[in-house]
Amino acid sequence: MKIQNKSKINILNDNILNKKFINTERDKFGIDCNILKDNFFIDSFNYFPISEKGFVYADFFTWGDQKKYLNFFSENFEENFNKNKKNFKNFKNVFVLGSSSVDNYYRNIITFLPRILFIQEKKINLAIHRNSSNKLRFFIEQVCSEMSIEIKFTYLDDGFYKFNKSYIPQFFDKKKAIKILNQLKNKSSNKKEKLFISRQNCNSRNLVNEGDVSKILKKAGFRILDMNDFNIVEQIKLFSNAEIVVSATGSALTNLIFCNPLVKVYEISPKYQFDYENSFRDRYKFIAENLNLKYSRIEADSINIKNLDNKIKQGISKKILNESNYYKDLIIKLDQIERILSN
């Protein structure tokens, strides 16, 4: 079986292929979603469906770094795929939402979650990765409950699977995902919050002098918060009511998608030096710009971490771990915090 890409135009001009896609629209978002209903294979990292005839649909099912998809068209991949596909575990009648295999909050919220809002069935088996946190599962259940959808989870481990008579929704570009997710924010209350997000329970980019920073911000009326202490609904409420957000760079800033316009955001970041760091550098700035937030980046000095968590080390080259400030802790000059307050 040869892997062949079918573009949007190919699908529109082919009646058989066209019938395999269900087009759904939510008036609330002004965005439509194409959902593939077919027999297909996927791996539980990319969630890039391959039909029984070897068709893939890159216009609908790619996200993140596009270079990773080149592997699907290599001879080595085709040889291994065709050799092993009969041994893949089978599921039937499943809606494949998917989730980050390492339970990355940014990836789960931005890439995977928006697609759940286009489900039309009222009772489904929903496939996500087994590594998904209880917080994510609980939030998915709440969202589905509000949509009057009864769900039962199907858990995927790392690897390839075969899905029969199943569904998988397209992935959205980041602009559309942000627009969809921003609709989930709470109605603004009269009480506006000043938030400082702690990273003391995180593996990297902790503020070494957070204690001193917290003292200054507390006196100015900031709440010092660790997002590990809040479920996703509570995080949405906090950021929906935010007036100012101060945080070292990290996945908690994904919650900026639930902010109202003109919220002031101060991201404390390392000094980026390399092109491969661009996706980290601009990730939360991009969200802010698309929601008309008042964004500022504050560069802090970086400090090596003596015992870096093994989860971070997995899949990242030693060269990058050693040279990139993204995998180090931070120390910020206190006069930079004073400048935030003076603004």
Long-range contacts (C-beta under 8 A, 24 or more apart in sequence): 1-53, 1-54, 1-78, 1-81, 1-82, 2-54, 2-78, 3-50, 3-54, 3-56, 3-72, 3-73, 3-77, 3-78, 3-81, 4-54, 4-55, 4-56, 5-55, 5-56, 5-57, 5-58, 5-73, 6-55, 6-56, 6-57, 7-58, 7-59, 8-59, 8-60, 11-57, 17-55, 22-120, 22-167, 24-118, 24-120, 26-117, 26-118, 28-183, 29-117, 29-179, 29-180, 29-183, 31-172, 31-176, 31-179, 31-180, 33-115, 33-118, 33-169, 33-170, 33-172, 34-60, 34-169, 34-170, 35-118, 35-167, 35-168, 35-169, 35-170, 36-60, 36-61, 36-167, 36-168, 36-169, 36-170, 37-165, 37-166, 37-167, 38-166, 39-162, 39-163, 39-164, 39-165, 39-166, 40-162, 40-163, 40-166, 40-168, 41-81, 41-85, 41-88, 41-160, 41-161, 41-162, 41-163, 42-96, 42-98, 42-160, 42-161, 42-163, 42-168, 43-159, 43-160, 43-161, 44-98, 44-101, 44-129, 44-156, 44-157, 44-158, 44-159, 44-160, 44-161, 45-101, 45-158, 47-96, 47-98, 47-168, 47-171, 48-72, 49-96, 49-168, 50-81, 60-170, 60-171, 61-168, 61-170, 61-171, 62-171, 63-111, 63-171, 64-111, 65-279, 81-160, 84-160, 85-160, 85-162, 88-159, 88-160, 88-161, 88-162, 89-159, 89-161, 89-162, 90-161, 90-162, 90-163, 90-164, 91-125, 91-127, 91-154, 91-161, 91-162, 91-163, 91-164, 91-166, 92-163, 92-164, 92-165, 92-166, 93-125, 93-164, 93-165, 93-166, 94-124, 94-125, 94-126, 94-127, 94-154, 94-163, 94-166, 94-167, 95-119, 95-121, 95-124, 95-125, 95-126, 95-127, 95-166, 95-167, 95-168, 95-169, 96-127, 96-163, 96-166, 96-167, 96-168, 97-126, 97-127, 97-128, 97-140, 97-169, 98-127, 98-128, 98-129, 98-156, 98-168, 99-128, 99-129, 99-131, 99-132, 99-136, 100-129, 100-131, 100-132, 101-129, 101-131, 101-158, 102-131, 102-311, 103-129, 103-131, 103-132, 103-133, 103-136, 104-251, 105-251, 105-252, 105-254, 106-251, 106-254, 106-283, 108-132, 108-136, 109-181, 109-254, 109-257, 110-174, 110-177, 110-178, 110-181, 110-254, 110-257, 111-171, 111-177, 113-140, 113-181, 114-172, 114-176, 114-177, 114-180, 114-181, 115-169, 115-170, 115-171, 115-172, 116-140, 116-143, 116-144, 117-143, 117-147, 117-180, 118-169, 119-144, 119-147, 119-149, 119-169, 121-149, 122-148, 122-149, 122-150, 123-149, 123-150, 123-151, 124-149, 124-150, 124-151, 124-152, 125-151, 125-152, 125-153, 125-154, 126-151, 126-152, 126-153, 126-154, 127-153, 127-154, 127-155, 127-156, 127-163, 128-153, 128-154, 128-155, 128-156, 129-155, 129-156, 129-157, 130-155, 130-156, 130-157, 135-231, 135-232, 136-232, 138-231, 138-232, 139-231, 139-232, 139-233, 142-233, 174-286, 174-290, 175-290, 178-257, 178-287, 178-290, 178-291, 179-290, 181-257, 181-258, 182-257, 182-258, 182-291, 184-236, 184-258, 185-236, 185-239, 185-240, 185-257, 185-258, 185-259, 185-260, 186-236, 186-237, 186-240, 186-241, 186-258, 187-240, 188-240, 188-241, 188-260, 189-241, 191-241, 192-241, 192-242, 192-243, 193-223, 193-238, 193-241, 193-242, 193-243, 194-220, 194-221, 194-222, 194-223, 194-242, 194-243, 194-244, 195-222, 195-223, 195-225, 195-238, 195-239, 195-242, 195-244, 195-245, 195-246, 195-247, 196-222, 196-223, 196-224, 196-225, 196-246, 196-247, 197-225, 197-226, 197-227, 197-245, 197-246, 197-247, 197-248, 197-250, 197-252, 197-253, 198-224, 198-225, 198-226, 199-247, 199-248, 199-250, 199-252, 200-226, 201-226, 201-228, 202-250, 203-308, 203-309, 203-311, 203-312, 204-305, 204-308, 204-309, 204-312, 204-326, 204-327, 204-328, 204-329, 205-248, 205-249, 205-250, 205-270, 205-326, 205-328, 205-329, 205-330, 206-248, 206-329, 206-330, 207-248, 207-268, 207-300, 207-329, 207-330, 207-331, 207-332, 208-303, 208-329, 208-330, 208-331, 209-331, 209-332, 209-334, 212-334, 213-332, 213-334, 213-337, 216-334, 216-337, 216-338, 216-341, 217-246, 217-337, 217-341, 220-341, 222-246, 227-252, 227-255, 246-340, 248-300, 248-330, 249-280, 249-283, 249-284, 253-283, 253-284, 253-287, 254-284, 254-287, 256-284, 256-287, 256-288, 256-291, 256-293, 257-287, 257-291, 259-291, 259-293, 261-291, 261-292, 261-293, 262-292, 262-293, 262-294, 263-293, 263-294, 264-293, 264-294, 264-296, 264-343, 265-293, 265-294, 265-295, 265-296, 266-296, 266-297, 266-298, 266-340, 267-295, 267-296, 267-297, 267-298, 268-298, 268-300, 268-330, 268-332, 269-297, 269-298, 269-299, 269-300, 270-299, 270-300, 270-302, 270-325, 270-326, 270-328, 270-330, 271-299, 271-300, 271-301, 271-302, 271-325, 272-325, 272-326, 273-323, 273-324, 273-325, 274-323, 274-324, 276-320, 276-324, 277-324, 277-326, 280-326, 298-332, 298-336, 298-340, 300-330, 300-331, 300-332, 300-333, 300-336, 301-330, 301-331, 301-332, 302-328, 302-329, 302-330, 302-331, 303-328, 303-329, 303-330, 303-331, 304-328, 304-329, 305-329
